[in-house]
Amino acid sequence: MTENGRLRHADGGPRTGRSPSEEASVARRNAVRFAATALIDGQRPDGSPAGRFDQAWRAVTPWSRLTGDAQTAIVWPRLFQPTAELVYRQAAQRPIACLKTILDLRAHGPGVRGRIKGSHPIWGTYASDDYPSCAAKSFADALMLDGIIGGEASPAQ
């Protein structure tokens, strides 16, 4: 106890009733929510976040990292599930709708149809002029999670 009668951890910090591992889990969750919210604030009108941000979370590129767009469309619903904060659900639907418009469904070569560029436009510096498999895999994961959470993504605005 301290002089004012409040209990404190052995390390001097205030007692919250949580174990140190629970405190670390809360800290990680808060960090994820902070970054996820910053990315929401950085979404463009088409729903895609910028391909790169500076330390103040300002967009610093004119291109989008499509793999990252799909990956954040997985993170946001996972934040929506425990919090029921609709902003996360809506944030995920926008890049999904955008990726649907970019998805290459007209290609005729073997192993090409359904591919997703690394960057949009393709000259962006992330996987420039390439179609990384992780982009399509993350997009498929985002689509499945979107279906589990509740429905089709709305069209890109």
N, CA and C atoms as an extended XYZ file, in Angstrom:
471
Properties=species:S:1:pos:R:3:atomname:S:1:resname:S:1:resid:I:1 pbc="F F F"
N         0.831       -1.183        0.000 N   MET     1
C         0.000        0.000        0.000 CA  MET     1
C         0.875        1.245        0.000 C   MET     1
N         0.286        2.312       -0.464 N   THR     2
C         0.990        3.584       -0.458 CA  THR     2
C         0.446        4.444        0.669 C   THR     2
N         0.995        5.662        0.810 N   GLU     3
C         0.543        6.539        1.882 CA  GLU     3
C        -0.927        6.933        1.742 C   GLU     3
N        -1.483        6.923        0.521 N   ASN     4
C        -2.893        7.272        0.362 CA  ASN     4
C        -3.804        6.044        0.408 C   ASN     4
N        -3.259        4.878        0.729 N   GLY     5
C        -4.064        3.688        0.923 CA  GLY     5
C        -4.374        2.903       -0.339 C   GLY     5
N        -3.879        3.332       -1.518 N   ARG     6
C        -4.151        2.607       -2.762 CA  ARG     6
C        -3.133        1.492       -2.945 C   ARG     6
N        -3.592        0.354       -3.421 N   LEU     7
C        -2.700       -0.771       -3.680 CA  LEU     7
C        -1.898       -0.518       -4.943 C   LEU     7
N        -0.673       -1.003       -4.951 N   ARG     8
C         0.186       -0.845       -6.117 CA  ARG     8
C         0.865       -2.185       -6.400 C   ARG     8
N         1.226       -2.394       -7.677 N   HIS     9
C         1.999       -3.576       -8.054 CA  HIS     9
C         3.383       -3.485       -7.432 C   HIS     9
N         4.063       -4.614       -7.398 N   ALA    10
C         5.421       -4.642       -6.874 CA  ALA    10
C         6.332       -3.713       -7.672 C   ALA    10
N         6.005       -3.497       -8.979 N   ASP    11
C         6.831       -2.611       -9.807 CA  ASP    11
C         6.498       -1.135       -9.588 C   ASP    11
N         5.547       -0.838       -8.688 N   GLY    12
C         5.202        0.543       -8.388 CA  GLY    12
C         4.003        1.065       -9.148 C   GLY    12
N         3.510        0.313      -10.118 N   GLY    13
C         2.357        0.754      -10.903 CA  GLY    13
C         1.051        0.506      -10.165 C   GLY    13
N        -0.005        1.220      -10.525 N   PRO    14
C        -1.288        1.026       -9.849 CA  PRO    14
C        -1.863       -0.352      -10.139 C   PRO    14
N        -2.610       -0.912       -9.218 N   ARG    15
C        -3.250       -2.213       -9.406 CA  ARG    15
C        -4.530       -2.026      -10.190 C   ARG    15
N        -4.711       -2.822      -11.198 N   THR    16
C        -5.922       -2.751      -12.010 CA  THR    16
C        -6.767       -3.995      -11.847 C   THR    16
N        -6.272       -4.973      -11.118 N   GLY    17
C        -6.985       -6.234      -10.985 CA  GLY    17
C        -6.624       -7.204      -12.104 C   GLY    17
N        -5.753       -6.792      -13.009 N   ARG    18
C        -5.332       -7.654      -14.120 CA  ARG    18
C        -3.916       -8.149      -13.882 C   ARG    18
N        -3.638       -9.327      -14.402 N   SER    19
C        -2.283       -9.858      -14.327 CA  SER    19
C        -1.398       -9.089      -15.305 C   SER    19
N        -0.079       -9.189      -15.148 N   PRO    20
C         0.813       -8.524      -16.095 CA  PRO    20
C         0.571       -8.967      -17.547 C   PRO    20
N         0.253      -10.249      -17.772 N   SER    21
C        -0.006      -10.699      -19.143 CA  SER    21
C        -1.310      -10.103      -19.671 C   SER    21
N        -2.307       -9.942      -18.794 N   GLU    22
C        -3.550       -9.290      -19.216 CA  GLU    22
C        -3.303       -7.820      -19.525 C   GLU    22
N        -2.472       -7.169      -18.731 N   GLU    23
C        -2.113       -5.768      -18.992 CA  GLU    23
C        -1.414       -5.639      -20.344 C   GLU    23
N        -0.511       -6.565      -20.641 N   ALA    24
C         0.188       -6.541      -21.933 CA  ALA    24
C        -0.793       -6.754      -23.075 C   ALA    24
N        -1.750       -7.640      -22.878 N   SER    25
C        -2.763       -7.887      -23.903 CA  SER    25
C        -3.597       -6.642      -24.157 C   SER    25
N        -3.985       -5.945      -23.105 N   VAL    26
C        -4.751       -4.699      -23.245 CA  VAL    26
C        -3.907       -3.654      -23.980 C   VAL    26
N        -2.636       -3.562      -23.643 N   ALA    27
C        -1.747       -2.597      -24.299 CA  ALA    27
C        -1.622       -2.901      -25.792 C   ALA    27
N        -1.472       -4.181      -26.141 N   ARG    28
C        -1.391       -4.560      -27.563 CA  ARG    28
C        -2.685       -4.228      -28.289 C   ARG    28
N        -3.813       -4.549      -27.669 N   ARG    29
C        -5.119       -4.275      -28.276 CA  ARG    29
C        -5.293       -2.766      -28.507 C   ARG    29
N        -4.877       -1.953      -27.539 N   ASN    30
C        -4.971       -0.505      -27.691 CA  ASN    30
C        -4.074       -0.001      -28.811 C   ASN    30
N        -2.891       -0.573      -28.950 N   ALA    31
C        -1.982       -0.173      -30.033 CA  ALA    31
C        -2.581       -0.529      -31.387 C   ALA    31
N        -3.185       -1.714      -31.489 N   VAL    32
C        -3.823       -2.125      -32.744 CA  VAL    32
C        -4.980       -1.190      -33.070 C   VAL    32
N        -5.787       -0.864      -32.082 N   ARG    33
C        -6.923        0.046      -32.312 CA  ARG    33
C        -6.440        1.422      -32.746 C   ARG    33
N        -5.348        1.904      -32.153 N   PHE    34
C        -4.799        3.207      -32.537 CA  PHE    34
C        -4.383        3.192      -34.008 C   PHE    34
N        -3.613        2.180      -34.408 N   ALA    35
C        -3.154        2.084      -35.798 CA  ALA    35
C        -4.327        1.872      -36.753 C   ALA    35
N        -5.269        1.015      -36.384 N   ALA    36
C        -6.423        0.746      -37.247 CA  ALA    36
C        -7.257        2.002      -37.456 C   ALA    36
N        -7.409        2.801      -36.413 N   THR    37
C        -8.166        4.045      -36.529 CA  THR    37
C        -7.421        5.051      -37.393 C   THR    37
N        -6.097        5.110      -37.253 N   ALA    38
C        -5.301        6.005      -38.100 CA  ALA    38
C        -5.447        5.613      -39.573 C   ALA    38
N        -5.468        4.314      -39.859 N   LEU    39
C        -5.645        3.862      -41.243 CA  LEU    39
C        -7.044        4.198      -41.763 C   LEU    39
N        -8.042        4.113      -40.907 N   ILE    40
C        -9.396        4.502      -41.312 CA  ILE    40
C        -9.400        5.971      -41.700 C   ILE    40
N        -8.758        6.789      -40.878 N   ASP    41
C        -8.692        8.223      -41.167 CA  ASP    41
C        -7.942        8.497      -42.465 C   ASP    41
N        -7.050        7.575      -42.852 N   GLY    42
C        -6.271        7.738      -44.075 CA  GLY    42
C        -6.887        7.097      -45.305 C   GLY    42
N        -8.098        6.541      -45.167 N   GLN    43
C        -8.742        5.933      -46.340 CA  GLN    43
C        -9.083        7.003      -47.371 C   GLN    43
N        -8.849        6.666      -48.619 N   ARG    44
C        -9.185        7.560      -49.722 CA  ARG    44
C       -10.644        7.372      -50.109 C   ARG    44
N       -11.162        8.219      -50.998 N   PRO    45
C       -12.560        8.077      -51.417 CA  PRO    45
C       -12.894        6.690      -51.990 C   PRO    45
N       -11.912        6.028      -52.625 N   ASP    46
C       -12.196        4.692      -53.183 CA  ASP    46
C       -12.113        3.588      -52.134 C   ASP    46
N       -11.726        3.925      -50.903 N   GLY    47
C       -11.665        2.947      -49.821 CA  GLY    47
C       -10.286        2.421      -49.527 C   GLY    47
N        -9.324        2.694      -50.371 N   SER    48
C        -7.974        2.178      -50.148 CA  SER    48
C        -7.163        3.138      -49.284 C   SER    48
N        -6.407        2.603      -48.322 N   PRO    49
C        -5.463        3.462      -47.603 CA  PRO    49
C        -4.248        3.736      -48.504 C   PRO    49
N        -3.496        4.752      -48.183 N   ALA    50
C        -2.262        5.027      -48.924 CA  ALA    50
C        -1.287        3.865      -48.745 C   ALA    50
N        -0.349        3.749      -49.650 N   GLY    51
C         0.640        2.679      -49.591 CA  GLY    51
C         1.671        2.853      -48.500 C   GLY    51
N         1.827        4.063      -48.021 N   ARG    52
C         2.815        4.333      -46.972 CA  ARG    52
C         2.384        5.581      -46.215 C   ARG    52
N         2.682        5.590      -44.909 N   PHE    53
C         2.352        6.719      -44.045 CA  PHE    53
C         3.618        7.187      -43.335 C   PHE    53
N         3.629        8.444      -42.912 N   ASP    54
C         4.761        8.930      -42.126 CA  ASP    54
C         4.486        8.682      -40.636 C   ASP    54
N         5.365        9.200      -39.765 N   GLN    55
C         5.229        8.947      -38.330 CA  GLN    55
C         3.979        9.573      -37.734 C   GLN    55
N         3.413       10.571      -38.398 N   ALA    56
C         2.179       11.211      -37.924 CA  ALA    56
C         0.949       10.608      -38.612 C   ALA    56
N         1.121        9.481      -39.285 N   TRP    57
C         0.045        8.771      -39.973 CA  TRP    57
C        -0.565        9.593      -41.114 C   TRP    57
N         0.271       10.399      -41.780 N   ARG    58
C        -0.168       11.122      -42.973 CA  ARG    58
C         0.265       10.320      -44.192 C   ARG    58
N        -0.608       10.240      -45.190 N   ALA    59
C        -0.285        9.522      -46.422 CA  ALA    59
C         0.896       10.205      -47.106 C   ALA    59
N         1.859        9.397      -47.557 N   VAL    60
C         3.038        9.966      -48.229 CA  VAL    60
C         3.249        9.375      -49.622 C   VAL    60
N         2.303        8.589      -50.115 N   THR    61
C         2.429        8.011      -51.456 CA  THR    61
C         1.119        8.195      -52.220 C   THR    61
N         1.226        8.311      -53.553 N   PRO    62
C         0.005        8.397      -54.358 CA  PRO    62
C        -0.563        7.025      -54.707 C   PRO    62
N         0.148        5.960      -54.352 N   TRP    63
C        -0.282        4.618      -54.715 CA  TRP    63
C        -0.785        3.872      -53.481 C   TRP    63
N        -1.430        2.756      -53.733 N   SER    64
C        -1.960        1.918      -52.666 CA  SER    64
C        -1.258        0.569      -52.682 C   SER    64
N        -1.070       -0.007      -51.517 N   ARG    65
C        -0.461       -1.336      -51.358 CA  ARG    65
C        -1.615       -2.321      -51.227 C   ARG    65
N        -1.950       -3.016      -52.313 N   LEU    66
C        -3.159       -3.833      -52.336 CA  LEU    66
C        -3.121       -4.991      -51.350 C   LEU    66
N        -1.951       -5.564      -51.132 N   THR    67
C        -1.839       -6.617      -50.122 CA  THR    67
C        -2.213       -6.046      -48.759 C   THR    67
N        -1.691       -4.887      -48.442 N   GLY    68
C        -2.004       -4.229      -47.173 CA  GLY    68
C        -3.468       -3.840      -47.073 C   GLY    68
N        -4.061       -3.422      -48.197 N   ASP    69
C        -5.490       -3.096      -48.195 CA  ASP    69
C        -6.302       -4.320      -47.781 C   ASP    69
N        -5.965       -5.464      -48.359 N   ALA    70
C        -6.679       -6.702      -48.027 CA  ALA    70
C        -6.405       -7.107      -46.577 C   ALA    70
N        -5.179       -6.921      -46.123 N   GLN    71
C        -4.847       -7.292      -44.745 CA  GLN    71
C        -5.570       -6.415      -43.731 C   GLN    71
N        -5.693       -5.118      -44.015 N   THR    72
C        -6.433       -4.268      -43.084 CA  THR    72
C        -7.926       -4.573      -43.133 C   THR    72
N        -8.396       -5.068      -44.278 N   ALA    73
C        -9.801       -5.489      -44.368 CA  ALA    73
C       -10.045       -6.762      -43.555 C   ALA    73
N        -8.987       -7.376      -43.056 N   ILE    74
C        -9.096       -8.503      -42.120 CA  ILE    74
C        -9.021       -7.982      -40.681 C   ILE    74
N        -8.165       -7.015      -40.432 N   VAL    75
C        -7.984       -6.492      -39.076 CA  VAL    75
C        -9.227       -5.754      -38.596 C   VAL    75
N        -9.798       -4.896      -39.430 N   TRP    76
C       -10.937       -4.090      -38.992 CA  TRP    76
C       -12.129       -4.925      -38.526 C   TRP    76
N       -12.564       -5.966      -39.251 N   PRO    77
C       -13.681       -6.772      -38.725 CA  PRO    77
C       -13.325       -7.506      -37.442 C   PRO    77
N       -12.057       -7.842      -37.295 N   ARG    78
C       -11.650       -8.511      -36.051 CA  ARG    78
C       -11.734       -7.553      -34.874 C   ARG    78
N       -11.635       -6.264      -35.137 N   LEU    79
C       -11.864       -5.272      -34.084 CA  LEU    79
C       -13.361       -5.036      -33.876 C   LEU    79
N       -14.120       -5.163      -34.965 N   PHE    80
C       -15.575       -4.998      -34.869 CA  PHE    80
C       -16.201       -6.099      -34.019 C   PHE    80
N       -15.728       -7.334      -34.170 N   GLN    81
C       -16.341       -8.471      -33.475 CA  GLN    81
C       -16.438       -8.252      -31.959 C   GLN    81
N       -15.357       -7.911      -31.260 N   PRO    82
C       -15.502       -7.759      -29.803 CA  PRO    82
C       -16.063       -6.403      -29.371 C   PRO    82
N       -15.937       -5.382      -30.228 N   THR    83
C       -16.340       -4.035      -29.802 CA  THR    83
C       -17.720       -3.628      -30.297 C   THR    83
N       -18.178       -4.237      -31.414 N   ALA    84
C       -19.434       -3.864      -32.074 CA  ALA    84
C       -19.420       -2.418      -32.549 C   ALA    84
N       -18.222       -1.846      -32.730 N   GLU    85
C       -18.098       -0.481      -33.237 CA  GLU    85
C       -18.210       -0.535      -34.754 C   GLU    85
N       -19.307       -0.029      -35.260 N   LEU    86
C       -19.642       -0.124      -36.675 CA  LEU    86
C       -18.593        0.512      -37.580 C   LEU    86
N       -17.843        1.469      -37.080 N   VAL    87
C       -16.823        2.127      -37.894 CA  VAL    87
C       -15.820        1.102      -38.434 C   VAL    87
N       -15.500        0.063      -37.658 N   TYR    88
C       -14.554       -0.958      -38.119 CA  TYR    88
C       -15.176       -1.822      -39.215 C   TYR    88
N       -16.413       -2.167      -39.080 N   ARG    89
C       -17.111       -2.969      -40.099 CA  ARG    89
C       -17.178       -2.205      -41.420 C   ARG    89
N       -17.569       -0.948      -41.341 N   GLN    90
C       -17.687       -0.126      -42.545 CA  GLN    90
C       -16.327        0.134      -43.179 C   GLN    90
N       -15.307        0.326      -42.352 N   ALA    91
C       -13.962        0.559      -42.879 CA  ALA    91
C       -13.476       -0.635      -43.684 C   ALA    91
N       -13.807       -1.843      -43.263 N   ALA    92
C       -13.378       -3.055      -43.963 CA  ALA    92
C       -14.097       -3.222      -45.291 C   ALA    92
N       -15.340       -2.824      -45.358 N   GLN    93
C       -16.118       -3.009      -46.583 CA  GLN    93
C       -15.586       -2.153      -47.734 C   GLN    93
N       -15.053       -0.999      -47.432 N   ARG    94
C       -14.604       -0.087      -48.489 CA  ARG    94
C       -13.411       -0.614      -49.288 C   ARG    94
N       -12.319       -1.090      -48.663 N   PRO    95
C       -11.237       -1.641      -49.485 CA  PRO    95
C       -11.625       -2.945      -50.174 C   PRO    95
N       -12.520       -3.724      -49.574 N   ILE    96
C       -12.984       -4.944      -50.240 CA  ILE    96
C       -13.679       -4.571      -51.544 C   ILE    96
N       -14.564       -3.585      -51.483 N   ALA    97
C       -15.261       -3.138      -52.691 CA  ALA    97
C       -14.272       -2.596      -53.715 C   ALA    97
N       -13.275       -1.859      -53.260 N   CYS    98
C       -12.249       -1.315      -54.163 CA  CYS    98
C       -11.450       -2.449      -54.805 C   CYS    98
N       -11.039       -3.429      -54.014 N   LEU    99
C       -10.267       -4.557      -54.551 CA  LEU    99
C       -11.075       -5.346      -55.572 C   LEU    99
N       -12.380       -5.438      -55.382 N   LYS   100
C       -13.212       -6.132      -56.366 CA  LYS   100
C       -13.143       -5.459      -57.727 C   LYS   100
N       -12.988       -4.150      -57.735 N   THR   101
C       -12.916       -3.437      -59.023 CA  THR   101
C       -11.540       -3.581      -59.672 C   THR   101
N       -10.520       -3.894      -58.889 N   ILE   102
C        -9.146       -4.013      -59.395 CA  ILE   102
C        -8.802       -5.455      -59.768 C   ILE   102
N        -9.488       -6.400      -59.184 N   LEU   103
C        -9.231       -7.831      -59.409 CA  LEU   103
C        -9.263       -8.149      -60.898 C   LEU   103
N        -8.253       -8.846      -61.383 N   ASP   104
C        -8.135       -9.183      -62.804 CA  ASP   104
C        -8.905      -10.476      -63.096 C   ASP   104
N       -10.120      -10.335      -63.625 N   LEU   105
C       -10.948      -11.502      -63.940 CA  LEU   105
C       -11.053      -11.762      -65.444 C   LEU   105
N       -10.362      -10.960      -66.252 N   ARG   106
C       -10.456      -11.103      -67.708 CA  ARG   106
C        -9.247      -11.780      -68.339 C   ARG   106
N        -8.210      -11.982      -67.565 N   ALA   107
C        -6.988      -12.572      -68.106 CA  ALA   107
C        -7.251      -13.982      -68.612 C   ALA   107
N        -6.546      -14.365      -69.677 N   HIS   108
C        -6.758      -15.686      -70.276 CA  HIS   108
C        -5.604      -16.656      -70.038 C   HIS   108
N        -4.466      -16.163      -69.601 N   GLY   109
C        -3.316      -17.039      -69.393 CA  GLY   109
C        -3.493      -17.925      -68.177 C   GLY   109
N        -2.857      -19.084      -68.158 N   PRO   110
C        -2.961      -19.991      -67.011 CA  PRO   110
C        -2.346      -19.355      -65.759 C   PRO   110
N        -3.038      -19.497      -64.654 N   GLY   111
C        -2.529      -18.979      -63.392 CA  GLY   111
C        -2.562      -17.470      -63.275 C   GLY   111
N        -3.301      -16.810      -64.158 N   VAL   112
C        -3.312      -15.350      -64.161 CA  VAL   112
C        -4.647      -14.786      -63.679 C   VAL   112
N        -5.726      -15.392      -64.052 N   ARG   113
C        -7.056      -14.887      -63.689 CA  ARG   113
C        -7.205      -14.861      -62.170 C   ARG   113
N        -7.732      -13.759      -61.651 N   GLY   114
C        -7.939      -13.606      -60.218 CA  GLY   114
C        -6.750      -13.006      -59.487 C   GLY   114
N        -5.734      -12.649      -60.204 N   ARG   115
C        -4.556      -12.095      -59.540 CA  ARG   115
C        -4.798      -10.638      -59.136 C   ARG   115
N        -4.023      -10.198      -58.168 N   ILE   116
C        -4.106       -8.826      -57.667 CA  ILE   116
C        -2.704       -8.240      -57.687 C   ILE   116
N        -2.605       -7.036      -58.189 N   LYS   117
C        -1.313       -6.337      -58.249 CA  LYS   117
C        -0.784       -6.085      -56.842 C   LYS   117
N         0.527       -5.933      -56.745 N   GLY   118
C         1.109       -5.562      -55.458 CA  GLY   118
C         0.739       -4.133      -55.092 C   GLY   118
N         0.805       -3.241      -56.067 N   SER   119
C         0.480       -1.833      -55.859 CA  SER   119
C        -0.534       -1.398      -56.898 C   SER   119
N        -1.262       -0.372      -56.555 N   HIS   120
C        -2.185        0.240      -57.517 CA  HIS   120
C        -1.973        1.738      -57.490 C   HIS   120
N        -1.570        2.317      -58.626 N   PRO   121
C        -1.220        1.680      -59.887 CA  PRO   121
C        -0.014        0.744      -59.735 C   PRO   121
N         0.166       -0.086      -60.716 N   ILE   122
C         1.150       -1.170      -60.640 CA  ILE   122
C         2.588       -0.676      -60.491 C   ILE   122
N         2.848        0.583      -60.828 N   TRP   123
C         4.209        1.116      -60.698 CA  TRP   123
C         4.538        1.547      -59.268 C   TRP   123
N         3.615        1.443      -58.322 N   GLY   124
C         3.918        1.777      -56.922 CA  GLY   124
C         5.094        0.951      -56.444 C   GLY   124
N         5.797        1.429      -55.435 N   THR   125
C         7.059        0.774      -55.060 CA  THR   125
C         6.903       -0.530      -54.289 C   THR   125
N         5.702       -0.887      -53.831 N   TYR   126
C         5.520       -2.178      -53.187 CA  TYR   126
C         5.197       -3.212      -54.262 C   TYR   126
N         6.034       -4.228      -54.393 N   ALA   127
C         5.854       -5.286      -55.398 CA  ALA   127
C         5.551       -4.672      -56.764 C   ALA   127
N         6.373       -3.716      -57.131 N   SER   128
C         6.196       -3.007      -58.399 CA  SER   128
C         6.190       -3.970      -59.578 C   SER   128
N         5.215       -3.801      -60.466 N   ASP   129
C         5.074       -4.641      -61.658 CA  ASP   129
C         4.968       -6.124      -61.315 C   ASP   129
N         4.356       -6.439      -60.193 N   ASP   130
C         4.269       -7.828      -59.760 CA  ASP   130
C         2.864       -8.120      -59.227 C   ASP   130
N         2.559       -9.400      -59.169 N   TYR   131
C         1.280       -9.896      -58.652 CA  TYR   131
C         1.575      -10.902      -57.550 C   TYR   131
N         1.874      -10.432      -56.317 N   PRO   132
C         2.249      -11.367      -55.252 CA  PRO   132
C         1.064      -12.238      -54.826 C   PRO   132
N         1.344      -13.497      -54.579 N   SER   133
C         0.273      -14.420      -54.195 CA  SER   133
C        -0.361      -14.034      -52.866 C   SER   133
N         0.408      -13.370      -51.997 N   CYS   134
C        -0.147      -12.985      -50.697 CA  CYS   134
C        -1.280      -11.971      -50.841 C   CYS   134
N        -1.304      -11.204      -51.936 N   ALA   135
C        -2.389      -10.240      -52.147 CA  ALA   135
C        -3.710      -10.976      -52.380 C   ALA   135
N        -3.683      -11.977      -53.254 N   ALA   136
C        -4.902      -12.746      -53.541 CA  ALA   136
C        -5.327      -13.552      -52.315 C   ALA   136
N        -4.368      -14.102      -51.592 N   LYS   137
C        -4.682      -14.890      -50.402 CA  LYS   137
C        -5.320      -14.003      -49.334 C   LYS   137
N        -4.758      -12.826      -49.102 N   SER   138
C        -5.323      -11.914      -48.104 CA  SER   138
C        -6.698      -11.423      -48.529 C   SER   138
N        -6.882      -11.190      -49.819 N   PHE   139
C        -8.192      -10.765      -50.311 CA  PHE   139
C        -9.225      -11.866      -50.092 C   PHE   139
N        -8.849      -13.112      -50.368 N   ALA   140
C        -9.766      -14.234      -50.133 CA  ALA   140
C       -10.124      -14.334      -48.647 C   ALA   140
N        -9.132      -14.158      -47.769 N   ASP   141
C        -9.392      -14.176      -46.330 CA  ASP   141
C       -10.351      -13.050      -45.935 C   ASP   141
N       -10.129      -11.858      -46.501 N   ALA   142
C       -10.995      -10.709      -46.191 CA  ALA   142
C       -12.427      -10.973      -46.651 C   ALA   142
N       -12.583      -11.563      -47.838 N   LEU   143
C       -13.925      -11.878      -48.337 CA  LEU   143
C       -14.630      -12.890      -47.437 C   LEU   143
N       -13.896      -13.916      -47.017 N   MET   144
C       -14.507      -14.927      -46.140 CA  MET   144
C       -14.898      -14.328      -44.794 C   MET   144
N       -14.027      -13.509      -44.218 N   LEU   145
C       -14.338      -12.885      -42.941 CA  LEU   145
C       -15.520      -11.927      -43.091 C   LEU   145
N       -15.566      -11.202      -44.189 N   ASP   146
C       -16.688      -10.303      -44.440 CA  ASP   146
C       -17.997      -11.094      -44.500 C   ASP   146
N       -17.981      -12.250      -45.120 N   GLY   147
C       -19.165      -13.094      -45.180 CA  GLY   147
C       -19.579      -13.598      -43.808 C   GLY   147
N       -18.596      -13.920      -42.970 N   ILE   148
C       -18.888      -14.393      -41.617 CA  ILE   148
C       -19.475      -13.274      -40.767 C   ILE   148
N       -18.903      -12.088      -40.907 N   ILE   149
C       -19.339      -10.943      -40.103 CA  ILE   149
C       -20.733      -10.501      -40.517 C   ILE   149
N       -21.058      -10.657      -41.815 N   GLY   150
C       -22.423      -10.306      -42.166 CA  GLY   150
C       -22.650       -9.616      -43.481 C   GLY   150
N       -22.303      -10.227      -44.562 N   GLY   151
C       -22.812       -9.723      -45.817 CA  GLY   151
C       -21.797       -9.232      -46.799 C   GLY   151
N       -22.324       -8.847      -47.924 N   GLU   152
C       -21.534       -8.341      -49.034 CA  GLU   152
C       -20.985       -6.958      -48.733 C   GLU   152
N       -19.834       -6.647      -49.293 N   ALA   153
C       -19.286       -5.305      -49.192 CA  ALA   153
C       -20.072       -4.382      -50.095 C   ALA   153
N       -20.237       -3.175      -49.638 N   SER   154
C       -20.944       -2.187      -50.457 CA  SER   154
C       -20.046       -1.740      -51.600 C   SER   154
N       -20.602       -1.209      -52.693 N   PRO   155
C       -19.792       -0.755      -53.808 CA  PRO   155
C       -18.845        0.363      -53.388 C   PRO   155
N       -17.714        0.445      -54.072 N   ALA   156
C       -16.765        1.523      -53.812 CA  ALA   156
C       -17.417        2.853      -54.113 C   ALA   156
N       -17.123        3.846      -53.305 N   GLN   157
C       -17.722        5.157      -53.504 CA  GLN   157
C       -16.723        6.108      -54.069 C   GLN   157
